[in-house]
Amino acid sequence: MAVFTETVTLENFEKQDPEYQDLVRRVLAIQADCEIGGPHLYVDDMLPGAPRKVDQLIVARTAAEEIDHFRKFSTIAGGVGVDTSYILSRPNQDRYLEAFRGQINTWENFSVFGMLIDRVGKYQLEEFQNCTFQPLAELIGHPSKVMEEEAGHIDYGTTRSWELLAQGDEAKQRVQEAVDSWYVMALDMFGRSESYRSARYMEWGLKRRTNEEARQQYIAEVNPLLTQMGLQIPDPLKGRKFL
């Protein structure tokens, strides 16, 4: 099949090919789960334990922005018949992606999460820019408040990681341990390199890169940053679940 290029609105969504409908509903449910998954990871421990008022403010603001992103994706999902309300109370261990299944209770992990995992989120959201499903394309298009806020989360995580590294050897070791953990999960978040579903998303004009193309672009962005920080780049294959 040739790449699908038509613009699909909510009004003509039900007239589309069943595969197209299934892919849109699936990606909206996953994205909603990822958006609300972050606050569930860190709010309980990081908000009351913030070392500075500015950190507490940023944790609260980040959580509020992610919850708003969840609301926006859920609204679109509801328009195509997907109820995402249950995702609000889903236990962490049941989240769609492994990166959202634990608990964050240290500043090293919170900072590196922002630097690495939120950066994957940026790549995932970029896939929807100019996609064939109009509500998604408009949400992520230029200018996009969602994309601006995600960039802010990445910037804070990166800046806070630099600040922690400046505290000396013990802090640097803790940051490195956080990187070792989150880096592998970040690479897995892109999915399998030979994903059939990924190819179908591209055919239907819902995504623009293969999983492996996006992953390699991410690596090309992140690895020089880690080196600049004086950190070791983890083995990209050790502990990976999706190759």
FILOTI-977800 format. One line per field, with one value per residue (C-alpha): residue in one letter; x, y, z; residue number from 1. Coordinates in nm, 3 decimals. Layout:
N
marpa = c(A:...)
px = c(X:...)
py = c(Y:...)
pz = c(Z:...)
donu = c(NUM:...)
***
This chain:
243
marpa = c(M:A:V:F:T:E:T:V:T:L:E:N:F:E:K:Q:D:P:E:Y:Q:D:L:V:R:R:V:L:A:I:Q:A:D:C:E:I:G:G:P:H:L:Y:V:D:D:M:L:P:G:A:P:R:K:V:D:Q:L:I:V:A:R:T:A:A:E:E:I:D:H:F:R:K:F:S:T:I:A:G:G:V:G:V:D:T:S:Y:I:L:S:R:P:N:Q:D:R:Y:L:E:A:F:R:G:Q:I:N:T:W:E:N:F:S:V:F:G:M:L:I:D:R:V:G:K:Y:Q:L:E:E:F:Q:N:C:T:F:Q:P:L:A:E:L:I:G:H:P:S:K:V:M:E:E:E:A:G:H:I:D:Y:G:T:T:R:S:W:E:L:L:A:Q:G:D:E:A:K:Q:R:V:Q:E:A:V:D:S:W:Y:V:M:A:L:D:M:F:G:R:S:E:S:Y:R:S:A:R:Y:M:E:W:G:L:K:R:R:T:N:E:E:A:R:Q:Q:Y:I:A:E:V:N:P:L:L:T:Q:M:G:L:Q:I:P:D:P:L:K:G:R:K:F:L)
px = c(0.000:0.117:0.173:-0.159:-0.161:-0.523:-0.621:-0.845:-1.071:-1.286:-1.587:-1.461:-1.260:-1.523:-1.511:-1.142:-0.992:-1.030:-0.652:-0.611:-0.872:-0.708:-0.364:-0.491:-0.679:-0.379:-0.129:-0.363:-0.410:-0.035:0.049:-0.210:-0.063:0.288:0.182:0.016:0.277:0.548:0.370:0.279:0.652:0.780:0.519:0.481:0.851:1.001:0.746:0.754:1.128:1.249:1.572:1.486:1.163:1.245:1.281:0.947:0.786:0.935:0.827:0.472:0.469:0.610:0.345:0.070:0.189:0.207:-0.142:-0.264:-0.097:-0.284:-0.608:-0.544:-0.463:-0.757:-0.990:-0.878:-0.903:-1.257:-1.344:-1.261:-1.430:-1.141:-1.208:-0.879:-1.024:-0.903:-0.543:-0.559:-0.562:-0.365:-0.092:0.262:0.350:0.075:0.194:0.242:0.615:0.869:1.013:0.693:0.657:0.879:0.917:1.150:1.275:1.617:1.713:1.965:1.693:1.445:1.701:1.827:1.469:1.400:1.721:1.681:1.323:1.148:1.382:1.243:0.899:1.003:1.094:0.764:0.562:0.756:0.622:0.277:0.384:0.209:0.056:-0.262:-0.483:-0.567:-0.636:-0.291:-0.117:-0.274:-0.186:0.183:0.217:0.390:0.355:0.282:0.249:0.292:0.626:0.743:0.663:0.837:1.145:1.131:1.124:1.429:1.612:1.550:1.655:1.975:2.055:1.984:2.205:2.490:2.436:2.451:2.768:2.930:2.891:3.179:3.270:2.994:2.721:2.874:2.865:2.496:2.424:2.616:2.412:2.093:2.218:2.306:1.947:1.751:1.965:1.876:1.507:1.517:1.649:1.383:1.109:1.151:1.035:1.162:1.381:1.188:0.842:0.558:0.328:0.584:0.582:0.204:0.208:0.437:0.224:-0.081:0.104:0.082:0.458:0.754:1.047:1.106:1.175:1.541:1.579:1.439:1.654:1.974:1.891:1.836:2.169:2.343:2.195:2.243:2.583:2.782:2.593:2.686:3.048:3.050:2.923:3.211:2.980:3.030:2.799:2.629:2.643:2.348:2.268:2.307:1.967:1.777:1.441:1.353:1.629)
py = c(0.000:0.355:0.588:0.731:1.113:1.215:1.431:1.247:1.448:1.331:1.368:1.123:0.896:0.618:0.602:0.505:0.161:-0.049:-0.084:0.293:0.326:0.056:0.216:0.559:0.424:0.221:0.505:0.743:0.495:0.435:0.806:0.886:0.614:0.755:1.111:1.025:0.758:1.014:1.193:0.855:0.775:1.075:1.301:1.109:1.119:1.408:1.681:1.686:1.608:1.881:2.040:2.389:2.579:2.611:2.232:2.180:2.429:2.258:1.910:2.039:2.225:1.927:1.698:1.949:1.981:1.604:1.564:1.829:1.640:1.330:1.530:1.650:1.304:1.157:1.413:1.312:0.944:0.995:1.145:0.812:0.596:0.517:0.550:0.629:0.719:0.390:0.492:0.758:0.496:0.221:0.081:0.165:-0.200:-0.221:0.072:0.003:0.085:-0.046:0.301:0.396:0.085:0.170:0.455:0.754:0.862:1.020:1.344:1.161:0.941:1.227:1.441:1.168:1.060:1.411:1.419:1.076:0.950:1.281:1.316:0.990:1.142:1.429:1.182:0.999:1.319:1.442:1.143:1.303:1.633:1.666:1.319:1.226:1.232:1.600:1.623:1.479:1.688:2.004:1.916:1.860:2.110:2.448:2.623:2.349:2.409:2.037:2.029:2.347:2.198:1.870:2.069:2.238:1.901:1.786:2.111:2.093:1.729:1.806:2.118:1.941:1.649:1.894:2.047:1.707:1.615:1.933:1.807:1.565:1.199:1.038:1.239:1.163:0.791:0.816:1.002:0.738:0.461:0.642:0.678:0.308:0.226:0.480:0.470:0.108:0.166:0.472:0.268:0.002:0.266:0.295:-0.065:-0.348:-0.260:-0.492:-0.395:-0.477:-0.233:0.046:-0.006:0.011:0.342:0.482:0.347:0.519:0.848:0.835:0.816:0.927:0.716:0.350:0.253:0.199:0.528:0.720:0.521:0.591:0.962:0.959:0.787:1.041:1.319:1.167:0.998:1.319:1.485:1.204:1.222:1.599:1.542:1.308:1.007:0.660:0.559:0.235:-0.077:-0.021:-0.394:-0.493:-0.567:-0.463:-0.630:-0.490:-0.519)
pz = c(0.000:-0.074:0.219:0.335:0.314:0.365:0.660:0.903:1.134:1.421:1.192:0.930:1.162:1.168:0.787:0.786:0.743:1.062:1.087:1.087:1.360:1.571:1.541:1.639:1.940:2.048:2.030:2.214:2.501:2.527:2.516:2.782:3.004:2.960:3.036:3.367:3.450:3.528:3.816:3.966:3.979:4.168:4.327:4.654:4.743:4.549:4.615:4.999:5.011:4.776:4.908:4.777:4.721:4.353:4.326:4.496:4.261:3.955:4.069:4.122:3.792:3.600:3.748:3.666:3.307:3.259:3.405:3.163:2.876:2.992:2.988:2.633:2.497:2.687:2.533:2.184:2.278:2.402:2.065:1.898:2.158:2.393:2.766:2.942:3.284:3.435:3.358:3.632:3.906:3.732:3.963:3.857:3.800:3.538:3.324:2.956:2.953:3.203:3.260:3.445:3.661:3.957:4.203:4.199:4.541:4.479:4.308:4.094:3.953:3.916:3.733:3.503:3.433:3.306:3.105:2.943:2.965:2.899:2.602:2.464:2.517:2.292:2.017:2.057:2.036:1.734:1.542:1.544:1.392:1.056:1.094:0.911:1.223:1.251:1.628:1.704:1.440:1.581:1.942:1.859:1.574:1.578:1.810:2.064:2.435:2.496:2.313:2.488:2.828:2.743:2.644:2.985:3.163:2.968:3.038:3.412:3.429:3.242:3.445:3.775:3.669:3.604:3.950:4.116:3.930:4.057:4.415:4.374:4.345:4.554:4.384:4.044:4.123:4.212:3.888:3.693:3.857:3.761:3.403:3.391:3.483:3.280:2.964:2.890:2.959:2.735:2.443:2.502:2.495:2.119:2.075:1.858:1.562:1.329:1.446:1.206:1.384:1.349:0.974:0.969:1.159:0.891:0.606:0.753:0.799:1.177:1.237:1.032:1.157:1.225:1.585:1.508:1.319:1.617:1.861:1.667:1.647:2.024:2.083:1.860:2.074:2.420:2.401:2.337:2.625:2.865:2.753:2.802:3.155:3.226:3.253:3.111:2.830:2.936:2.720:2.485:2.476:2.841:2.991:2.677:2.622:2.279:2.018)
donu = c(1:2:3:4:5:6:7:8:9:10:11:12:13:14:15:16:17:18:19:20:21:22:23:24:25:26:27:28:29:30:31:32:33:34:35:36:37:38:39:40:41:42:43:44:45:46:47:48:49:50:51:52:53:54:55:56:57:58:59:60:61:62:63:64:65:66:67:68:69:70:71:72:73:74:75:76:77:78:79:80:81:82:83:84:85:86:87:88:89:90:91:92:93:94:95:96:97:98:99:100:101:102:103:104:105:106:107:108:109:110:111:112:113:114:115:116:117:118:119:120:121:122:123:124:125:126:127:128:129:130:131:132:133:134:135:136:137:138:139:140:141:142:143:144:145:146:147:148:149:150:151:152:153:154:155:156:157:158:159:160:161:162:163:164:165:166:167:168:169:170:171:172:173:174:175:176:177:178:179:180:181:182:183:184:185:186:187:188:189:190:191:192:193:194:195:196:197:198:199:200:201:202:203:204:205:206:207:208:209:210:211:212:213:214:215:216:217:218:219:220:221:222:223:224:225:226:227:228:229:230:231:232:233:234:235:236:237:238:239:240:241:242:243)
***
